[in-house]
Amino acid sequence: MDIARSRSARRESLRQISSKSRKEFLVSEYLYARGQHVTFTAKRFFGLWSGAFVVTKLLPSGGEEPRYEIKGIGETFSRAALESQLSARLELSQSGGL
């Protein structure tokens, strides 16, 4: 009976370790961070469409391509996007010093 308990306890600790490692891996696989400015490009009926967006949330990928919640500048709603639909965008500050 003690052997069964120790095996069960060992299995549980391994499960917790692998779960923690999996979570760390999932977080580290994202290319973009919350608050980062990106360009979203999507196929439409008559070609490609793109616009400026901000990453508002990292969505669970489920083991597939990372997904993000993004919000357009000045929009009141957000949308989901795949990492392949995004590219980094350099936002320059509006300072009058230059």
N, C-alpha and C positions, 0 to 999 in steps of 0.2 A: 504494500500500500504506500510506503514511503517512496519507493521507486516511481510509482505512478504520479505522485505529487511532485516530485522533483522534475520529472519529465514535463509535466504540465506547466510548472513554473518556468522551466527553461524555454519551452515553446513560447510562452507568453512574453518573456523578456526578449527573445529573438524577434517576435512579431512587433514589439514596441520599437526596437532598434531599426528594423527594416522600414517601419512606417515613418519614423523620424528621418531616416536617410532619404526615403522617397520624397518626402515633403521638401527637404533641402534641395534635392535634385530638381524638383519641379520649379521651385522659386528661382534657381540659378539658370534655368534654361531660357528665361525670358530675355530678349534682346533690348527691349525698351522699358523704361521705368515710369511709375506714376508721375504725372506732371510734365512729362517730356513732350515737346512739340514734334509732331510727325505730319507727313503728307500721306493721305489715304488715297489710293488709286483703285478704282473698281471698273469692271466692264459694264457698259450700258448697251442698249439696243443699237446705238449708232456710234460705237467706238469707246474710247476710254474717258473716264471722268476722274478728276482729282481735286483735292482741297486741303486746307490747313485744319488740323485737329490737335487736341491735347489728350494724352492717355489719362483716363480717370480711374481705371481699375484693371488689375491683372485677372483674367478669367481662367478657371480651371481648363486645362487642355484635354484631359482625359487620355493622356498618352499620345496625343496627336500633335499637330502644329499648334504652337502657343496662340492664344486668343486674347484680345484686349477689348475693354470698353473704352470707346473714344467719344469725344464731344467736340463738335465744330465750334470755332470761335464765333460767339454771338448766338449760338443755337440753344434752345431750351431743352432739347432731348439728346440722348446718347444712343450709340449704336455699337454693335459688336463687329470686330474686324480680325481677320487672320494676320499673322505676322508677315506673310508674303504680300499682303496688300498695303503694308506700311513702309515708309522710309524716313530716316531721321531728317529733321528740319532744324536749321540753325536760326534761332530767333535773336536778332540784335536788339539791344536796348535802345530806347528812343531818347538818348541823352543828347543834349545840344553841344557837347564838348568837341565833337568831331567836325 
